[in-house]
Amino acid sequence: MFKLTSLNLNGIRSACSKGMPSWLDRHAPDCMCVQEVRAQADHLAGGLEALAGLRGYFHLASAKKGYAGVGIYTRHEPSAVIAGFGSDEFDAEGRFLEARFDTPGRKFSILSGYFPSGSSGPERQAAKYRFLDAFYPVLARLKAEREFILCGDLNIAHHEIDLKNWKGNRDHSGFLPEERAWLTRVLDELALVDVYRRLHPDATGAAYTWWSNRGQAYAKNVGWRIDYHLATPAIAAGARRASVYKDERFSDHAPLTVEYEWA
């Protein structure tokens, strides 16, 4: 079994101060994709480059300090690590990292992605649409070349079942028709698989991975499912278990873990 976790940290130093490393040590995944690292290289030096026996690889934001950033912690050494996807605008924000684990006869990648949020206003929503337009061809190219799992915070709730207050959020970023249509296109045209939904097709509250810090959203489980494992079909077929660890509170997101089995 290969245990793979995805987690938006909401700041790696903050998450570590709230107990994330001890949870990681107990949970013992083979690999963890992280998003919203919100740190620079000197912040990671001296302790955060490796956690719980996993070595970390990172793509940090260069455009703004303490912003975005993604990483992959892995127990197995990659054959290659690729930071960014060829977009000057979004590579400067540290939004994509690919770790390749190629062997003779097999090409396989784990991808950590952090999609922009458009919730701060029209300018960032327009940036989010530019990101989606630029990122779709990347997924199409990878799909033609290799097997992969994309883990990350997509900042999109796909269907009504994926958020508590869907009626009140129909005009809000994260649940806009254009965003949802993009994810539908990824699943339909590229034939990628939403692994959690494959294993838990009807889950509602147990599926949520993010809660607003406003009001009593967490206590009342007024959440969103915006963190995903999207996998190529052959890899998704090996998914055996998927779990959201809502009770772990070192971020405003919950860890999402999927256990895979393949030959």
Summary of the structure (lengths in Angstrom):
residues: 263
radius of gyration: 17.0
end to end distance: 10.0
largest distance: 52.7
contacts: 889
relative contact order: 0.16
helix: 29%
strand: 28%
